[in-house]
Amino acid sequence: MSTGIPFHIGVDLGGSSVKAVAVGRDGTLLGSLNLAFQDRNREWADRVDEAVRRLSSDHGTPEGIGLSAPGLASPDERSIAFMPGRLLGLEGLDWTRRLGAPRPVPVLNDAHAALLGETWIGGAAGVRNVFLLTLGTGVGGAALVDGRLLKGHIGRAGHLGHITVDFEGELDDVGTPGSVESEIGNKTLRKRCGDRYANTHALVAAVEAGDPEARRLWNRSVQALAAAIASLVNVLDPEVVLLGGGIARAGRTLLDPLEVHLDRFEWRPGGQRVRLALATLGDLAGAYGSAFNSIRRTPPFPGAEQ
Amino acid sequence: MSTGIPFHIGVDLGGSSVKAVAVGRDGTLLGSLNLAFQDRNREWADRVDEAVRRLSSDHGTPEGIGLSAPGLASPDERSIAFMPGRLLGLEGLDWTRRLGAPRPVPVLNDAHAALLGETWIGGAAGVRNVFLLTLGTGVGGAALVDGRLLKGHIGRAGHLGHITVDFEGELDDVGTPGSVESEIGNKTLRKRCGDRYANTHALVAAVEAGDPEARRLWNRSVQALAAAIASLVNVLDPEVVLLGGGIARAGRTLLDPLEVHLDRFEWRPGGQRVRLALATLGDLAGAYGSAFNSIRRTPPFPGAEQ
């Protein structure tokens, strides 16, 4: 079945499924897989093996493999160093050895990988100063600074959902008081609305139907998001702010009120405003970014400085 | 008067005075000046000329000159591109030409310069991932990422005082709702305390004397600061957080409650905590950083990657 076209495999290990792509150096997608698993008995590791095996069987030997997963990647990029509570056995697992790969398999945090994918061939292709907010169950994020992934001292940088918008609010999973994740993430929706809406999708549908209580709740969440974005613009000074995740599928229902709030909150020196854009790679962003993370380590090193 | 020792001049143009240092490549201070001015008739430009002339007269011809000032530095580092409202005439002024310097005079934002100074020979010497918060009239900031100054797309990055801690709060000077600057900066103190204390120094003295109302107010400000620091740790993931400015002179009166709040708010993966440190260069930090910004452009380029 091999096409003979040189390609790389990108694997994104998520909380409940493994996404993987086989992709050429120019971004051409040769094939993709989404393999669900239960988080028990290291089933996730078997699904990663299976994804690599099936894509190799279909398309031939890859030039390289890249991988992303939740947690903090180790400084040597061979493993996830820190991921408590879930995916037991992931911490410290050396993926180059596990996959028996002839070349090192670079490992990234999943949000870092998603942004790398989006700046490669997605919603912010070619942009060198950009941050991504993924609005879903929680709020994830990542930032690119002068074309480099912002990783920080222990690989934690870019956890943009865990910034305070209400310093007297409740602490979130990592201790951040009144975080933007708590204000807009789907995981707190039922609590915020007193079980009136089952999830953010239902809330957005009610907003679009003109329900006043839904509009009030939604506006509050979007105002908190706008404050977070304005803050991050002052910290990181991007050219583009990229929005992804299930909640970003609300489209204009999200962007219209967000722009109204940003017109008040965003510092625009000399009238310069930051462009808002939507992520375009969906739930394959991390797999694409992981593949690119391998591609950029292979001569002639496109964007190798990242 | 020349000592014959090779040196650089660093000039920090502030809102009401020019600070300047003559300093060797190893950080040895040969001389410093602090020349006050009124912000009218471009008096500030004459004071910069005077500072360079006097230090050159005392110590000989410098190997190079660096300069910092408020506002956003231009991408070519020859001028301040954006500084509305104050220091009329500063925007676009080419300092290499103005000073008739034989080599380019690199220009930095003042907070960026202060952090460069502190990471050269100050409170975070040699640290490559660190951010600075200067707690004074307002709250300034700057960040170093992997040894590089975080400047961003238009030079705005690192305006760490302008991050939200209360998204329903009043907008600050640049539009940020409920910013940490509004919660702890001296400029809002009288409003926050209903004129009970004349300034933050008086508030801190009352805290130390056991005044319960002062303690309540101070604790609220420090709690807001802790939330901001915890947020910025999640965004930037530094090794060290550096605190400077007049309010940081409160020492333990600041650090003790701050550490109590950070014990709750700071995400510490695997128990790793970020070190808090005090800036040590005081109001010469910007001048030192400007000098180093010139030194690192002169062979053999110490820390030239910054």
Chai-1 contact restraints between the chains, C-beta under 6 A:
chainA,res_idxA,chainB,res_idxB,connection_type,confidence,min_distance_angstrom,max_distance_angstrom,comment,restraint_id
A,F82,B,P269,contact,1.0,0.0,6.0,A-B,restraint_1
A,F82,B,G270,contact,1.0,0.0,6.0,A-B,restraint_2
A,N129,B,G152,contact,1.0,0.0,6.0,A-B,restraint_3
A,N129,B,H153,contact,1.0,0.0,6.0,A-B,restraint_4
A,G152,B,N129,contact,1.0,0.0,6.0,A-B,restraint_5
A,G152,B,L236,contact,1.0,0.0,6.0,A-B,restraint_6
A,G152,B,D237,contact,1.0,0.0,6.0,A-B,restraint_7
A,H153,B,N129,contact,1.0,0.0,6.0,A-B,restraint_8
A,H153,B,D237,contact,1.0,0.0,6.0,A-B,restraint_9
A,H153,B,P238,contact,1.0,0.0,6.0,A-B,restraint_10
A,H153,B,E239,contact,1.0,0.0,6.0,A-B,restraint_11
A,R156,B,D237,contact,1.0,0.0,6.0,A-B,restraint_12
A,A157,B,L236,contact,1.0,0.0,6.0,A-B,restraint_13
A,A157,B,D237,contact,1.0,0.0,6.0,A-B,restraint_14
A,H159,B,N234,contact,1.0,0.0,6.0,A-B,restraint_15
A,H162,B,N234,contact,1.0,0.0,6.0,A-B,restraint_16
A,I163,B,S231,contact,1.0,0.0,6.0,A-B,restraint_17
A,T164,B,V165,contact,1.0,0.0,6.0,A-B,restraint_18
A,T164,B,A227,contact,1.0,0.0,6.0,A-B,restraint_19
A,T164,B,S231,contact,1.0,0.0,6.0,A-B,restraint_20
A,V165,B,T164,contact,1.0,0.0,6.0,A-B,restraint_21
A,V165,B,F167,contact,1.0,0.0,6.0,A-B,restraint_22
A,F167,B,V165,contact,1.0,0.0,6.0,A-B,restraint_23
A,F167,B,A224,contact,1.0,0.0,6.0,A-B,restraint_24
A,F167,B,A227,contact,1.0,0.0,6.0,A-B,restraint_25
A,V174,B,W267,contact,1.0,0.0,6.0,A-B,restraint_26
A,G175,B,F265,contact,1.0,0.0,6.0,A-B,restraint_27
A,G175,B,W267,contact,1.0,0.0,6.0,A-B,restraint_28
A,T176,B,A230,contact,1.0,0.0,6.0,A-B,restraint_29
A,P177,B,A227,contact,1.0,0.0,6.0,A-B,restraint_30
A,P177,B,F265,contact,1.0,0.0,6.0,A-B,restraint_31
A,A224,B,F167,contact,1.0,0.0,6.0,A-B,restraint_32
A,A227,B,T164,contact,1.0,0.0,6.0,A-B,restraint_33
A,A227,B,F167,contact,1.0,0.0,6.0,A-B,restraint_34
A,A227,B,P177,contact,1.0,0.0,6.0,A-B,restraint_35
A,A230,B,T176,contact,1.0,0.0,6.0,A-B,restraint_36
A,S231,B,I163,contact,1.0,0.0,6.0,A-B,restraint_37
A,S231,B,T164,contact,1.0,0.0,6.0,A-B,restraint_38
A,N234,B,H159,contact,1.0,0.0,6.0,A-B,restraint_39
A,N234,B,H162,contact,1.0,0.0,6.0,A-B,restraint_40
A,L236,B,G152,contact,1.0,0.0,6.0,A-B,restraint_41
A,L236,B,A157,contact,1.0,0.0,6.0,A-B,restraint_42
A,D237,B,G152,contact,1.0,0.0,6.0,A-B,restraint_43
A,D237,B,H153,contact,1.0,0.0,6.0,A-B,restraint_44
A,D237,B,R156,contact,1.0,0.0,6.0,A-B,restraint_45
A,D237,B,A157,contact,1.0,0.0,6.0,A-B,restraint_46
A,P238,B,H153,contact,1.0,0.0,6.0,A-B,restraint_47
A,E239,B,H153,contact,1.0,0.0,6.0,A-B,restraint_48
A,F265,B,G175,contact,1.0,0.0,6.0,A-B,restraint_49
A,F265,B,P177,contact,1.0,0.0,6.0,A-B,restraint_50
A,W267,B,V174,contact,1.0,0.0,6.0,A-B,restraint_51
A,W267,B,G175,contact,1.0,0.0,6.0,A-B,restraint_52
A,P269,B,F82,contact,1.0,0.0,6.0,A-B,restraint_53
A,G270,B,F82,contact,1.0,0.0,6.0,A-B,restraint_54
